[in-house]
Every structure is written in C-alpha cells, then in structure tokens.
Amino acid sequence: MAALRAVRDQGLASWCIGAGAVRNLVWDHLHGHAVPSPLVDVDVAYFDGDDLRPESERAIEARLRAAHPSLPWEVINQAAVHCWFEAHFGHAVEPLRSLDEAIASWPEYATSVGVWIDDQDRLHVIAPHGLDDLFSMTVRRNPIRGSVETYRQRCAAKRYAERWPRVRVVAC
C-alpha cells in the first residue's frame, strides 16, 4: 500500500503498479512464502500521450526513490513505448492508445495485470486478459507483442518454477 500511495501522490492521470510486482506478491502468497521474493523492480506504468520525454519518466522515478529509497522503482510511460521498442526488441510497434491497451500487450497473461488505488485507498485492478493465469499460476505467452524467442528467454531468465514450484510454464 505504501508503494501504491507513493505513486498515487505523483498525480498521474492513468497509472498502475503491475507486472512482476503483482505476480510475485500473488504467487508468494499462494505458495505460503513468509518472506517475499526479491523484486528486480517495481514496475510503474502510466500513460501520458502529451509528454513522451524519457526525462519525465526519470523525474517521477527520482521522486519515488526519494520517497521510498528501498524500492527498486522502474517507471515507464506506456504512451512512449513505440519510441524505443524497436531498438530494444528488434521490431517496431504501433503507438499504444491507453494504459489498458499497454497492459494487454505485456509478455505473459499472468503478468498482464496492474493495480492502482484511488483517493479513498480503494484498490482497482486492470486485467485485460483476466486473472485466471495469475491465480492458477500459469505462465502463458501473450502473442500480442512478444515473440516466441523473447518468451523462451524470459522463462529461462525468470526461473518461475524454481521460485514457485507449483507454477506451470506453457511451452511454445
């Protein structure tokens, strides 16, 4: 909740914490882990089509680090993904139109989930593909944007079944 409140305090119009930060929390709970899995990053996704400058992302990240220096923040404006995606992944993508559309394109269905809170601390979930894969602990490739090779590399690097033995990875 502290992380969600910190992001909410940034005043972003459309935002969430998502991907591995949510997946890890849920799978740790479902496995009964008393100690949370270490996070590589706390993925903050937001959508601002009027400001695609990377400096804006870094400024938000800096404010979040100042508020909670122990968290590994990573802030990405989903409206700007098309500006750098080809250089990073080897193929161009069309600009995204919304935060929901962005989350729908994340690499696996179980990680295509974001959460945010409103001013009354009510939790909201963005899950364009539903929550079945997240709660059944199934890793399945989302074909919207990720290649088969990228999926295989991610599965090898993330070591899902090692960290969470009840996870099922769907091969492709």
N, C-alpha and C positions, 0 to 999 in steps of 0.2 A: 504494500500500500504506500509505503514511503516513496518508492520509485515512481509509482503512478501519480502521486501527488506532486512530485517534483516536475514531472513532465507536464502535468496539467497547469502548473504555475507558469509555464513558458508562454501561455496564451495562444497556443497554436489552434487554428480553427478545426483541423482534421488530423487526428493523431492516434497512435496506439503504441503499446509495447507488445511485441509479438515474436514470432518465430521460435527460436531455441529457448528464449527466456520463459515462454509459456510452456512449451513442450517439456522442457526439463523439469519444471515445477510439477506439472501434472504427472509425468512418469515417475519422478522421485516419490511422490505421494502414493501412487498406485503400487509401487514396489516396497513401500514402507520404509524408505530410507530416512533415517533420523537426521542425517547431515545432507543438505542439498548438494547436488552435483555442482562443481565449479562452473561458472559461466565464462565463456570466451568473451561474450559481450552481452549487453542489454540492448537489444535492437529496438530503437525508437524510430518508427516510421511516421512520416507526416506528409501532407500533400499541400503544396503551395505553388500553384502554377504561375504566380506573379513574380516569384523570386527563385530562380534556378541556380543562383550562385553557390558554389561549394563553400564559400566563406560564411554564408548564413548557417549552413549545417554545422560548421566548426564552431561558430559563436554559440549556438544552442548547446552543443556538446560541452563547451568550456563552462557555460553556466551550470549545466548539470553536474559536471565534475566538481565544481566549486561547492555545490550544494551537497553532493554525496560522493566524495572522492574515492570511496572504497568500491564503487561500482564501475565496471568496465563499459562505459557508455559508447554506443555507436549510433549516430543519428544520420538518417538518410531521407531526403526529400524525394518521395516516390515520383513526383512530377518531373524530376530531373534525371531519372534512371536512363532514359534513352540517350542522354548526352555522353555517358561513359560506358554503357553496357557493351558495345562492340569492342572497345579497346580491352575490356576485361575478360569477356567471354567468347569473342571471336565472331559474333554475328550481331547485326543491327536489330533493334526492336522499335516498334512504334511508340510514340509517347502515350503514357497512361492517362486516363481521364479522371480517375478518382482513387482514393485510398482503398476502397473495396476492390476495385479492379486490380490494383497493385498486389494486394494480399492474395487475390485469386491466382496470381501468377507465380507465387513463391514455390520453391523447388519440390516440396512434398506436401501432400494433403494434410498430414499431421502437423506440419509447421505453418500451414496457411491459416493461421489464427492470430488475431490481435485482441488486446483488451485495453479499455480506457475507462476512466471514471469521470463522472460529471461533477458539478459543483456541490452536490449533496453526497459525494463519495459512493454513488451507485455505480456498480460495475456493469459495463457494456461489452459484449463480445461481438467481434467481426469474424465470421467463419463462412466464407463464400462456398466452401465445399462441405460444410457441416462439421460435426465434431466426432463422427464415428471413428475415423482413423486415429485421432488423438486418444480417445478413451479406450479403444481396443488395442492400442499400442502397435499400430500397423504403420510401417514406413512404405509408402507407395509413391512412385514418381508422378509428379504433376506434369503432364505433357504440354501445358500451355506455353512454357518458355524454356524449360530446361531440357537439354539433350540427354540421351541415354548415357553417354560418356560422363557428363557432369554428374548425373545421378549416381553412377557407379563410384566415381571419385569421392563424392560426398559421403556415401555409405561407408566406404573404406576409411575415410578420414574421421568420421564421427564415431565409429565403433559402437553403434547403437546397441547391438546385442551383448557386447561386453559390459557396457554400463548398466543396461537394463535387460536382464536375461529373458524376460517374458515378451520382449519386443519381437515382432515378426517383420522381417525385411522382405518385401516382394521383389524378386529378381526381375530384371528385364534385359 
